Amino acid sequence: MADRNVVVIDGVELDVTDYARMHERRIAKTMDLLRKYAGRRVIELGAHPWVMTSALMDDPAIDTLATVSVEEVTFWPDDVEFSHEYHELITPNASRARIKNYSFNVERRLVKLDETPDAVLACEIVEHLIRSPHVLFLNINSWLKTGGTAIVTTPNGSQFMNPLRRKPRMPAYRARCYERHSYVYRLEDLVELMELCGFEILEAGYWSPYPSSGLRRFNRILARVPGKYFSEKFERTIYIVARKSRSVEVLAGLPKVYGPSADWEHISTVTAPL
């Protein structure tokens, strides 16, 4: 088919047509934010299936220093060891690059990288974490210089499709078995988590970047009605652009989305928030 999208990774063709079609607008909007706020040097979290990576590679103004994506499959994710390797990538637009990928569990281990980026992308990542998402943001904090940028996108936990609830359906965040979407965030909860991890918010809001059909098309119309309620309930994606304002290695308090527990690492206070 003429519009087939193929990424070639280490000589193996990976058909990304469906994924690219689904995420095309989200990736384009993320790239716009990257050009608006960030410098040239970028680290991307969650590279697979290499579609966002390909967009970065196709932009001559961006230098992708590395990707971070767990490649080792283990029975229990805490068993993932820290490692890195290089991949040869050919994008659907025929750009060629040699990519360094770090593999480790970003919510269980604090790791210093060899690179110092201007920006870190964590797009459609935090909803998959189950143990300690603050450790992800502490990692990002440690990789960036003060003033560096973090760009985060994730499904909107307050949306109508969640369904008809002001708060997410799932309980307060806690350690439990891995599953696909472990937690869906409200915008204000994710903002608070990032601020605790040493970031100040430059821009935050809602998008509906995915194709829609049937009754879901009405959601996009309703999302354009003036007023915060309509965007909060009918937009599908949260986005946040944040700047590192200070170095943080241990959180001063428990994020609102966390359940009280004595098991939290890198948090100085484990009492329930007021």
Sequence and secondary structure as in RCSB ss.txt:
>XXXX:A:sequence
MADRNVVVIDGVELDVTDYARMHERRIAKTMDLLRKYAGRRVIELGAHPWVMTSALMDDPAIDTLATVSVEEVTF
WPDDVEFSHEYHELITPNASRARIKNYSFNVERRLVKLDETPDAVLACEIVEHLIRSPHVLFLNINSWLKTGGTA
IVTTPNGSQFMNPLRRKPRMPAYRARCYERHSYVYRLEDLVELMELCGFEILEAGYWSPYPSSGLRRFNRILARV
PGKYFSEKFERTIYIVARKSRSVEVLAGLPKVYGPSADWEHISTVTAPL
>XXXX:A:secstr
 TT  EEEETTEEEE HHHHHHHHHHHHHHHHHHHHH  SEEEEE  TT HHHHHHHH TT EEEEEE      S
SGGG   EEEEEEEE TT  EEEEEEEES TTT     S   SEEEEES GGG  S HHHHHHHHHHHS TT EE
EEEEEBTTSTTTTS SS SS SB      S    B HHHHHHHHHHTTEEEEEEEEE  S   TTHHHHHHHHTS
SSHHHHHHH  EEEEEEEE S  SSBSS  TTB   S  SSBS  S   
